[in-house]
Every structure is written in structure tokens, then in C-alpha cells.
Amino acid sequence: MKTKRFNLAIVIVIAVLFSFCTVTKNNKANTSLQKAYQGKFLIGTALNANQIEEKEPHAAKLIPRQFNAATPENIMKSEIIHPAWDRYDFDLADKLIAYGKKYDIKINAHNLIWHSQLPVYVKAIKSADSLRTFFENHITTVASRYDGKVYSWDVVNEALNEDGTLRNSIFLQKLGPDYIVEAFRLAQKAAPNTQLYYNDYNIEEPKKRDGAIALIKKIQAAGVRIDGVGIQGHWRADRIPLKNIEESILEFSKLGIKVMFTELDLSVLPNPWDSNTADVSAKAENIAALNPYPNGLPDSVQAVFTKGYTDLFKLFLKHQDAISRVTFWGVNDTQSWLNDWPVNGRTNYPLLFDRNFNPKEAYYQIIKMTKQKQ
């Protein structure tokens, strides 16, 4: 009799444990970044063409559940959307709009004016008048087409040097230092129902931040609308400049504009120059020392990665009234540009979802903190 009771007790314990594990598993499966941060700020991701067309089955399920904002990774940049002087290709951009409408995802269009990823014919322009014609036609045509269909535009992208001066781009050379004000003026006219942003990397750093503040004030002084500033957030997981980030949130907010973190990823790999640059033209040779984790992260590095994200989101939650959106630059690690920049062929782990679309510990930690008293 005692044996039967003992066996029954074991069965009950096993059943309870199984039930607990199933509930825990289901609870984890039912977690959602966008739900956890609802009422705080939007949670976004960058989408590539396959994801927009829902050709990746795992991504197709994960994206609408986890994110309520999206930025196109490449398909709205001028080399793709305006490939010839008198020809536009709106196919993928239109599909992105339909995708956002289908899943109630706000679209941040990226971008109107950037010195990089320009069409070949623009790079060959010699005349200031010809470049101005492209500049005006491109902004007016593209921004007006998507007015009211996208939530926001990155009007000008990465126009500053590290010291806060204007980058010596083709636009500065041929159109002069007021081209940024003019870009926002044209965008304001073409897209009156769309938020207009300036977007850049390292503008949390004091010198570059001062340059961005001066730029924003210049736009405002001209009576032109600028609604927000995007701090990209390409940082090293072990070296996040939290003090500078917090100061930047406060300083930009004083200008009466929204603050966003627009391209967030935390690299765990060595940087060849030991800096936080995100200049796409920078390249370095692939050597073993720069690719130390081709087969997976050691637990010690994973812990640093988790701490980096939790420290960062603790700061975001502290200033949630000033922050309108946090966008990750990619859905999962496979997609990340950091696998091929600044060194081709590396294996990086900068996002919250791994190469199999499984959430990492950092994902659970930043959701958990939304339930804690801030």
C-alpha cells in the first residue's frame, strides 16, 4: 500500500513539474517587446526585402508579434528607389507600406538625403544646378508619394563629422551649407502629414552632439519644421557611453523635439580602430583576432552583452517621456550588417534574437524590467 502511495506521489510531482515547465515555456513564447513597452515608446526593427515580402517564415511570424515600428534597411535609399535620372522604382517601398498597414506597424522611411548609397548617375554629376535638380525632384517626388502613408522620414542622414562640422559630401560641395535646411523645407512642403527627423551616429558624443544641436537650431531658426532626432546606437556591448547618452537625451529634448534610438545593435567583436564609428566606408582586413567567436559566444561574453542591453534599457525607461522610439538594426543576428562591417565575413551577435530567431537572455531581461518599479 505504501509503495502504491509513494508511486502515486511521484506521478503527481512529475505532473506538477511538467505543468510548471509547460506554463513557463508558454509564458516565454507569449512574450512580446512591443506589448511590454506599450505606453512607453515604440519598439522597431529594420526590415530587408525578403522580410517585407514575407519570404522568411520565422521572421514573418516574429516581426508582427515583437515590433510595432519598422525602418527599411535599404529599399528606400536613393540608389534603389531612384535608380535613373527620370525613373523611380517604388515596388518594394509600396510593399513596405502595405506590410505596415497589414500588421499595424508604423513605418519610418529611411532616407531622403545621404551621401552614401547614391545612384551612379548622381555620383557623376559635375554641375551644381544638375545636383540641385536631382535634390529637389527626389525629395519632392518620394516624400509626397508616401505622405500620410509613412509615420516619419529620416530626411537627412549622417551629415556631420566626428568634430561636429559638416561632412564634405557632394551635397555640401555643390549646394553649400544650407542644403540641410533646404532638404527639411522641401520635405515639409511635400509631406505635411509626416514626422521629419535628422539621423546620425555618435551624436551622443559631446563634439558631434554640439554640431547636431547647432544644426537643429539652424533649421528651427529658418522657420522650418524638424520633429525629432535619431541617435543610431551602434555601440560596443562592453563600452556603452551611458553618461553621454543620458546627457544627449536631455539636451536634444530641450530643443522641443522627439528623441529616438534608431539603429540599435551592440557589437561583441573587437573594433579594428577601437572606436564607435559607424561610417559605412570604413573597412578593415579579416584576421582571426578580429573574429574570435565564429562558433558561438562564451558565457562570459554573453553576460556582458546582457548587461549592456539591461543598462541601456534602464536608462531608456528612466527617460521614457522624452523617447518616442527604439529601433533595432535588424531582426536577428544573421541579418546584422555587423557581420560584414567593418570586416567582411565575421560572426557577430548584436541583436536580441539569435540566428535561429530564438530570444536571448537580454530579451527576457529588458521585458522583465518593464514590470519593475522605475
C-alpha positions as CSV (number, residue, x, y, z in Angstrom):
1,M,0.0,0.0,0.0
2,K,2.8,2.4,0.9
3,T,4.5,1.6,-2.4
4,K,1.4,2.5,-4.4
5,R,1.0,5.8,-2.4
6,F,4.7,6.5,-3.0
7,N,4.4,5.8,-6.7
8,L,1.2,8.0,-6.9
9,A,3.1,10.8,-5.2
10,I,5.9,10.6,-7.7
11,V,3.4,10.7,-10.6
12,I,1.7,13.8,-9.1
13,V,5.1,15.5,-8.6
14,I,6.1,14.8,-12.2
15,A,2.8,16.1,-13.4
16,V,3.1,19.3,-11.5
17,L,6.7,19.8,-12.7
18,F,5.6,19.1,-16.3
19,S,2.7,21.5,-16.0
20,F,5.0,24.2,-14.5
21,C,7.6,23.8,-17.3
22,T,4.9,23.9,-19.9
23,V,3.4,27.1,-18.4
24,T,6.9,28.7,-18.2
25,K,7.6,27.7,-21.8
26,N,4.3,29.1,-23.0
27,N,4.8,32.3,-21.0
28,K,8.2,32.8,-22.6
29,A,6.7,32.0,-26.0
30,N,4.0,34.6,-25.4
31,T,6.3,37.4,-24.5
32,S,6.4,40.5,-26.7
33,L,8.7,43.5,-26.8
34,Q,6.0,45.8,-28.2
35,K,3.5,44.8,-25.6
36,A,6.0,45.1,-22.7
37,Y,6.9,48.7,-23.8
38,Q,3.3,49.7,-24.8
39,G,2.7,53.2,-23.5
40,K,6.4,53.8,-23.1
41,F,7.9,54.0,-26.6
42,L,7.6,52.2,-29.9
43,I,9.8,49.2,-30.5
44,G,11.1,49.0,-34.0
45,T,13.3,46.9,-36.3
46,A,15.0,47.2,-39.6
47,L,13.5,45.1,-42.5
48,N,15.2,43.8,-45.5
49,A,13.5,43.0,-48.8
50,N,12.8,39.3,-48.0
51,Q,11.2,40.2,-44.7
52,I,9.0,42.9,-46.3
53,E,7.8,40.3,-48.9
54,E,7.4,37.7,-46.0
55,K,9.7,35.2,-47.7
56,E,11.4,34.2,-44.3
57,P,8.8,32.1,-42.5
58,H,10.3,32.6,-39.0
59,A,10.7,36.3,-39.4
60,A,7.2,36.5,-40.8
61,K,5.8,35.2,-37.5
62,L,8.2,37.0,-35.2
63,I,8.1,40.6,-36.6
64,P,4.4,41.5,-36.2
65,R,4.4,40.0,-32.7
66,Q,7.5,41.7,-31.4
67,F,7.6,45.1,-33.2
68,N,5.2,48.0,-33.8
69,A,7.6,50.1,-35.9
70,A,9.8,49.3,-38.8
71,T,12.5,51.0,-40.9
72,P,13.5,49.8,-44.3
73,E,17.1,48.7,-44.3
74,N,17.9,49.7,-47.9
75,I,14.9,49.8,-50.2
76,M,14.1,53.5,-49.8
77,K,17.6,54.7,-50.2
78,S,18.1,56.7,-53.4
79,E,20.2,54.1,-55.3
80,I,17.2,51.7,-55.2
81,I,14.1,53.9,-55.2
82,H,15.5,56.4,-57.8
83,P,17.9,54.3,-60.0
84,A,17.8,56.6,-63.1
85,W,17.5,60.3,-63.6
86,D,13.9,60.1,-64.9
87,R,12.9,56.8,-63.3
88,Y,11.7,55.7,-59.9
89,D,11.2,52.2,-58.6
90,F,8.5,52.2,-55.9
91,D,7.8,48.5,-56.0
92,L,9.4,47.4,-52.7
93,A,8.6,50.7,-50.9
94,D,4.9,50.2,-51.8
95,K,5.1,46.7,-50.5
96,L,6.5,48.0,-47.3
97,I,3.6,50.4,-46.9
98,A,1.2,47.5,-47.4
99,Y,3.1,45.4,-44.9
100,G,2.9,48.1,-42.3
101,K,-0.8,48.6,-42.9
102,K,-1.4,44.8,-42.7
103,Y,0.2,44.5,-39.3
104,D,-0.4,48.0,-37.9
105,I,3.3,48.7,-37.9
106,K,4.4,52.4,-38.1
107,I,6.9,52.9,-40.9
108,N,9.9,55.2,-40.5
109,A,11.1,55.9,-44.1
110,H,14.9,55.9,-44.5
111,N,16.2,58.1,-46.0
112,L,15.8,61.1,-48.3
113,I,19.3,62.6,-48.4
114,W,22.5,60.7,-47.6
115,H,26.0,60.9,-49.1
116,S,26.3,57.1,-49.3
117,Q,24.4,54.6,-51.5
118,L,23.7,57.2,-54.1
119,P,22.7,56.2,-57.7
120,V,25.7,56.0,-60.0
121,Y,24.4,59.0,-62.1
122,V,24.4,61.2,-59.1
123,K,28.0,60.5,-58.2
124,A,28.9,61.5,-61.7
125,I,27.2,64.9,-61.6
126,K,29.5,67.8,-62.1
127,S,27.1,70.7,-62.2
128,A,25.6,72.3,-59.1
129,D,22.4,73.0,-61.0
130,S,22.0,69.4,-62.0
131,L,22.6,68.2,-58.5
132,R,20.1,70.7,-57.2
133,T,17.5,69.5,-59.7
134,F,18.1,65.9,-58.5
135,F,17.9,67.0,-54.9
136,E,14.6,68.9,-55.3
137,N,12.9,66.3,-57.6
138,H,14.0,63.4,-55.4
139,I,12.7,64.8,-52.1
140,T,9.5,66.2,-53.6
141,T,8.6,63.1,-55.6
142,V,9.4,60.5,-52.9
143,A,8.2,62.3,-49.8
144,S,4.9,63.4,-51.4
145,R,4.2,59.9,-52.6
146,Y,4.3,58.5,-49.1
147,D,2.9,61.4,-47.1
148,G,0.4,60.1,-44.6
149,K,1.4,56.5,-45.5
150,V,4.7,56.5,-43.5
151,Y,4.8,57.8,-40.0
152,S,8.2,59.6,-40.4
153,W,11.1,60.3,-42.6
154,D,14.8,60.4,-41.9
155,V,15.2,63.5,-44.1
156,V,18.9,63.9,-43.8
157,N,21.3,61.1,-42.7
158,E,24.8,61.3,-41.3
159,A,25.7,64.8,-42.4
160,L,28.2,65.5,-39.6
161,N,31.9,64.7,-38.9
162,E,33.0,63.5,-35.6
163,D,34.0,67.0,-34.5
164,G,30.5,68.3,-35.3
165,T,31.4,70.1,-38.6
166,L,29.6,69.3,-41.8
167,R,30.7,66.3,-43.7
168,N,32.4,67.2,-47.0
169,S,29.8,65.4,-49.1
170,I,28.7,66.0,-52.6
171,F,25.8,68.0,-51.3
172,L,27.9,70.3,-49.2
173,Q,30.4,70.8,-52.0
174,K,27.9,71.7,-54.7
175,L,24.9,73.0,-52.8
176,G,26.6,74.7,-49.8
177,P,26.0,74.5,-46.0
178,D,22.3,75.4,-46.2
179,Y,21.4,72.2,-48.1
180,I,20.2,70.5,-44.9
181,V,17.8,73.3,-44.1
182,E,16.6,73.2,-47.7
183,A,16.1,69.4,-47.5
184,F,13.8,69.9,-44.5
185,R,12.0,72.8,-46.2
186,L,11.2,70.6,-49.2
187,A,10.2,67.7,-47.1
188,Q,7.9,69.8,-45.0
189,K,6.1,71.0,-48.2
190,A,6.0,67.6,-49.8
191,A,5.0,65.7,-46.6
192,P,3.0,67.9,-44.3
193,N,1.5,64.9,-42.5
194,T,4.8,63.1,-41.8
195,Q,7.2,63.5,-39.0
196,L,10.6,64.8,-40.1
197,Y,13.9,63.6,-38.5
198,Y,17.6,64.1,-38.6
199,N,19.5,60.8,-38.1
200,D,23.2,60.2,-37.3
201,Y,25.7,58.0,-35.4
202,N,27.8,59.1,-32.4
203,I,25.8,62.3,-31.8
204,E,25.7,61.3,-28.2
205,E,29.4,62.3,-28.1
206,P,29.9,65.9,-26.9
207,K,31.6,67.4,-30.0
208,K,29.3,65.8,-32.5
209,R,26.3,66.4,-30.3
210,D,27.1,70.1,-30.3
211,G,27.2,70.0,-34.1
212,A,23.8,68.3,-34.2
213,I,22.3,70.8,-31.8
214,A,23.6,73.7,-33.9
215,L,22.2,72.1,-37.0
216,I,18.8,71.6,-35.4
217,K,18.7,75.2,-34.1
218,K,19.6,76.4,-37.6
219,I,16.7,74.5,-39.1
220,Q,14.3,75.9,-36.4
221,A,15.6,79.4,-36.8
222,A,14.8,79.3,-40.5
223,G,11.2,78.6,-39.6
224,V,11.4,75.0,-41.0
225,R,9.9,72.0,-39.2
226,I,12.1,69.3,-37.7
227,D,10.2,66.9,-35.4
228,G,12.9,64.7,-34.0
229,V,16.5,63.4,-33.9
230,G,17.7,59.9,-34.2
231,I,20.7,58.6,-32.3
232,Q,21.7,55.5,-34.1
233,G,23.2,53.4,-31.3
234,H,25.9,51.3,-32.9
235,W,27.9,50.6,-29.7
236,R,30.2,48.1,-28.2
237,A,28.4,46.0,-25.6
238,D,31.2,46.4,-23.1
239,R,31.7,50.2,-23.8
240,I,28.3,51.9,-24.0
241,P,28.7,55.7,-23.3
242,L,25.7,55.8,-20.9
243,K,26.6,59.2,-19.4
244,N,26.9,60.8,-22.9
245,I,23.7,59.1,-24.0
246,E,21.7,60.5,-21.0
247,E,23.1,64.0,-21.5
248,S,22.1,63.8,-25.1
249,I,18.6,62.8,-24.4
250,L,18.3,65.8,-22.1
251,E,20.0,68.3,-24.4
252,F,18.0,67.3,-27.5
253,S,14.7,67.3,-25.6
254,K,15.4,70.9,-24.6
255,L,15.1,71.8,-28.3
256,G,11.4,70.7,-28.2
257,I,11.9,67.7,-30.5
258,K,11.5,63.9,-30.1
259,V,14.5,61.7,-29.3
260,M,14.8,58.2,-30.9
261,F,17.3,55.4,-30.9
262,T,17.1,54.4,-34.5
263,E,19.7,51.7,-35.4
264,L,20.4,49.9,-32.1
265,D,22.9,47.0,-32.0
266,L,25.6,46.1,-29.5
267,S,28.7,44.5,-31.1
268,V,30.7,41.9,-29.1
269,L,33.6,41.8,-31.5
270,P,36.8,43.8,-31.4
271,N,36.8,47.1,-33.4
272,P,39.9,47.5,-35.6
273,W,40.2,51.2,-34.6
274,D,39.0,50.9,-31.0
275,S,36.2,53.4,-31.7
276,N,32.4,53.6,-32.1
277,T,32.5,54.8,-35.7
278,A,29.7,53.6,-37.9
279,D,31.0,55.1,-41.2
280,V,30.0,52.5,-43.9
281,S,33.0,53.4,-46.0
282,A,35.4,52.2,-43.2
283,K,36.9,48.8,-44.0
284,A,39.5,46.5,-42.3
285,E,41.2,43.2,-43.2
286,N,39.6,40.0,-41.8
287,I,42.1,38.4,-39.5
288,A,41.5,35.7,-36.8
289,A,41.9,38.1,-33.9
290,L,39.0,40.3,-35.2
291,N,36.7,37.3,-35.4
292,P,37.1,35.5,-32.1
293,Y,33.7,33.8,-31.8
294,P,32.8,32.1,-35.1
295,N,31.1,29.2,-33.4
296,G,29.2,30.9,-30.6
297,L,29.7,33.2,-27.7
298,P,31.3,32.2,-24.4
299,D,29.1,32.6,-21.4
300,S,31.3,35.4,-20.1
301,V,30.8,37.5,-23.3
302,Q,27.1,36.7,-23.3
303,A,26.8,38.1,-19.8
304,V,28.5,41.3,-20.9
305,F,26.0,41.5,-23.8
306,T,23.1,41.0,-21.5
307,K,24.3,43.6,-19.1
308,G,24.9,46.1,-21.9
309,Y,21.2,45.9,-23.0
310,T,19.8,45.9,-19.5
311,D,21.9,49.0,-18.6
312,L,20.8,50.7,-21.7
313,F,17.1,50.0,-21.4
314,K,17.2,51.0,-17.7
315,L,18.3,54.4,-19.0
316,F,15.6,54.4,-21.7
317,L,12.9,53.7,-19.2
318,K,14.2,56.5,-16.9
319,H,13.7,58.9,-19.8
320,Q,10.7,57.3,-21.5
321,D,8.8,60.6,-21.5
322,A,11.5,62.0,-23.9
323,I,12.0,58.9,-26.1
324,S,9.4,58.1,-28.8
325,R,11.0,55.0,-30.4
326,V,13.8,52.4,-30.0
327,T,14.6,50.5,-33.3
328,F,16.9,47.6,-33.5
329,W,19.0,47.5,-36.7
330,G,17.9,44.1,-37.8
331,V,15.6,41.2,-36.7
332,N,18.2,38.6,-35.8
333,D,21.9,38.1,-35.8
334,T,22.1,36.6,-39.3
335,Q,20.7,39.9,-40.8
336,S,23.1,42.2,-39.0
337,W,25.3,44.4,-41.1
338,L,27.9,44.0,-38.4
339,N,28.7,40.5,-39.8
340,D,30.3,42.3,-42.7
341,W,31.3,45.7,-41.3
342,P,33.9,46.9,-40.9
343,V,35.3,43.4,-41.6
344,N,33.8,41.1,-44.2
345,G,32.8,37.6,-43.1
346,R,32.8,37.9,-39.3
347,T,30.3,36.3,-37.0
348,N,28.7,38.9,-34.7
349,Y,25.9,38.6,-32.2
350,P,24.5,42.2,-31.7
351,L,20.7,41.7,-31.6
352,L,18.1,40.2,-29.2
353,F,17.3,37.2,-31.4
354,D,19.9,34.6,-32.4
355,R,20.4,33.1,-35.8
356,N,17.6,30.7,-35.2
357,F,15.3,33.5,-34.2
358,N,15.4,32.4,-30.6
359,P,15.3,35.2,-28.0
360,K,18.4,35.7,-25.9
361,E,18.6,36.3,-22.1
362,A,18.9,40.0,-22.8
363,Y,15.5,39.9,-24.4
364,Y,13.9,38.5,-21.3
365,Q,15.7,40.9,-19.0
366,I,14.6,44.0,-20.8
367,I,11.0,42.8,-20.8
368,K,11.3,41.9,-17.1
369,M,12.4,45.4,-16.2
370,T,9.2,46.9,-17.6
371,K,7.3,45.1,-14.8
372,Q,9.6,46.6,-12.1
373,K,9.0,50.0,-10.5
374,Q,11.2,52.5,-12.1
